[in-house]
Amino acid sequence: MPKSLSIADARNRLARVVHDVETGPPVELTRRGKRVAIIVSVREFERLSGARGSFVSALRRFRKANDLRRAGIGRSFFRGLRDKSPGRPVKI
Protein backbone atom coordinates (compact mmCIF):
# COMPACT_ATOMS: atom_id res chain seq x y z
CA MET A 1 0.00 0.00 0.00
CA PRO A 2 1.51 3.36 -0.97
CA LYS A 3 2.23 6.05 1.55
CA SER A 4 -0.62 8.59 1.68
CA LEU A 5 -0.29 12.36 2.13
CA SER A 6 -2.62 15.29 1.78
CA ILE A 7 -1.75 17.72 -0.98
CA ALA A 8 -0.92 20.38 1.63
CA ASP A 9 1.51 18.04 3.43
CA ALA A 10 3.12 17.02 0.15
CA ARG A 11 3.54 20.68 -0.83
CA ASN A 12 5.26 21.45 2.46
CA ARG A 13 7.60 18.46 2.12
CA LEU A 14 7.95 18.23 -1.66
CA ALA A 15 11.71 17.66 -1.75
CA ARG A 16 11.44 14.79 0.74
CA VAL A 17 8.43 13.28 -1.05
CA VAL A 18 10.29 13.30 -4.36
CA HIS A 19 13.34 11.70 -2.75
CA ASP A 20 11.17 9.00 -1.15
CA VAL A 21 9.47 8.22 -4.46
CA GLU A 22 12.81 7.96 -6.27
CA THR A 23 14.04 5.33 -3.84
CA GLY A 24 10.83 3.62 -2.78
CA PRO A 25 7.15 3.05 -3.43
CA PRO A 26 4.71 5.57 -4.91
CA VAL A 27 3.07 8.25 -2.75
CA GLU A 28 -0.67 8.73 -2.86
CA LEU A 29 -2.01 12.30 -2.67
CA THR A 30 -5.38 13.03 -1.10
CA ARG A 31 -7.74 15.99 -1.02
CA ARG A 32 -10.27 16.04 1.80
CA GLY A 33 -9.49 12.37 2.44
CA LYS A 34 -10.11 11.20 -1.13
CA ARG A 35 -7.40 9.87 -3.42
CA VAL A 36 -6.71 12.30 -6.27
CA ALA A 37 -3.21 11.48 -7.57
CA ILE A 38 -0.22 9.21 -7.20
CA ILE A 39 3.40 10.31 -7.48
CA VAL A 40 5.70 7.69 -9.00
CA SER A 41 9.38 7.65 -9.96
CA VAL A 42 10.44 8.34 -13.53
CA ARG A 43 11.53 4.71 -13.87
CA GLU A 44 8.10 3.45 -12.82
CA PHE A 45 6.31 5.99 -15.03
CA GLU A 46 8.35 4.92 -18.06
CA ARG A 47 7.66 1.27 -17.29
CA LEU A 48 3.93 1.90 -17.04
CA SER A 49 3.63 4.18 -20.05
CA GLY A 50 6.24 2.56 -22.26
CA ALA A 51 5.63 2.75 -25.95
CA ARG A 52 4.18 -0.46 -27.25
CA GLY A 53 5.16 -1.56 -30.68
CA SER A 54 2.85 -3.01 -33.24
CA PHE A 55 1.99 -6.68 -33.39
CA VAL A 56 3.97 -7.01 -36.61
CA SER A 57 7.15 -5.61 -35.06
CA ALA A 58 6.75 -7.94 -32.06
CA LEU A 59 6.23 -10.89 -34.41
CA ARG A 60 9.35 -9.98 -36.38
CA ARG A 61 11.42 -9.80 -33.17
CA PHE A 62 10.01 -13.14 -32.07
CA ARG A 63 10.82 -14.78 -35.40
CA LYS A 64 14.31 -13.33 -35.37
CA ALA A 65 14.95 -14.69 -31.87
CA ASN A 66 13.35 -18.12 -32.43
CA ASP A 67 13.96 -20.61 -35.23
CA LEU A 68 10.51 -22.06 -35.89
CA ARG A 69 11.79 -24.54 -38.47
CA ARG A 70 14.11 -26.02 -35.88
CA ALA A 71 11.08 -26.50 -33.64
CA GLY A 72 9.30 -28.33 -36.47
CA ILE A 73 6.99 -25.47 -37.34
CA GLY A 74 7.13 -24.69 -41.06
CA ARG A 75 4.85 -22.79 -43.42
CA SER A 76 2.64 -25.85 -43.88
CA PHE A 77 1.80 -25.75 -40.17
CA PHE A 78 -0.11 -22.49 -40.64
CA ARG A 79 -2.08 -23.54 -43.75
CA GLY A 80 -5.67 -24.25 -42.94
CA LEU A 81 -5.61 -22.63 -39.50
CA ARG A 82 -7.64 -19.62 -40.55
CA ASP A 83 -11.35 -19.98 -41.07
CA LYS A 84 -12.00 -18.39 -44.46
CA SER A 85 -15.79 -18.56 -44.25
CA PRO A 86 -17.66 -15.22 -44.53
CA GLY A 87 -18.88 -15.23 -40.93
CA ARG A 88 -18.91 -17.16 -37.75
CA PRO A 89 -21.83 -19.49 -37.17
CA VAL A 90 -24.32 -18.37 -34.55
CA LYS A 91 -24.55 -20.74 -31.61
CA ILE A 92 -28.01 -21.05 -30.11
N, C-alpha and C positions, 0 to 999 in steps of 0.2 A: 504494500500500500504506500503510495507516495506521501511525502511530507506535505502538510496542508498549511497555508498561510493566507491571511486576508491580504487584499491588495495594498492596504495601508501599511501593514507590517512588511510586506515585500518591498514596497517603495523605500521605507526607512532603512532596510537592510539589503538593498539591491546587490551591492558588491559581494556580500557573503552568500546570498542566494545563488548568484551566478557561479561562484566558486564551488558551492555545494553541488550544483547541477552538473558542472564539468566533471566532477570526480565521483558522483554518486547517482542516486535515482532521481527521477523527475520531481518537480515541486508543483503541487496543485494550488492554484489561486482561487480564493473565494470572495464573493461579494454578498454581504448580509447572510452568510452561512451557506450560500449556494455555489457550487463549482461553476467557474466561468472560463478558466483557462488552465493550461498546463505548460510549464516551462521545461524544456528538454535540452540536452546538450546538442551541439552541432552534429556530432557523430550519430546520435540517435535520430535526429531529424533527417539527416541524409539517408540513414538506413530505412526509415519509414517512408520517405518520399522519393526514394531512388527512382530514376528513370527506368521504366520497363521497356525492353525492346519488343519488337514484333514477334509473332509466333515464327515467322519464316527465319528471322535471324537466330532465334533460339534453336530451331531445327537444324540450321546450318552448323552452328557451334556443336550441337550434339553429334551430328554426322561426322564432323571433323575429328571429334574426340573419341568416337566409337566406330569400330569396323563392323558393320552389320553383316557383311558377307562372311566374316570369320565366325560370327555367331550363328551362321546358317540362315540368315534372313536376306534373301535376294529380292529382285524386282518381282518375281513370280509370287512371292509371299503376299504382296499387296493387291494382286489382281483379284477381282471378285469380292473384295471386302466392302466396297461401297455399294449401297443400294441405289441403283439408277432408275428406280421407278419414279413416276411423277409426284407421288405423295405418300405419306405414311398411312397405313390402314388404320381406321378408327376402331378401337377396341371397345366393345359394349359390355 
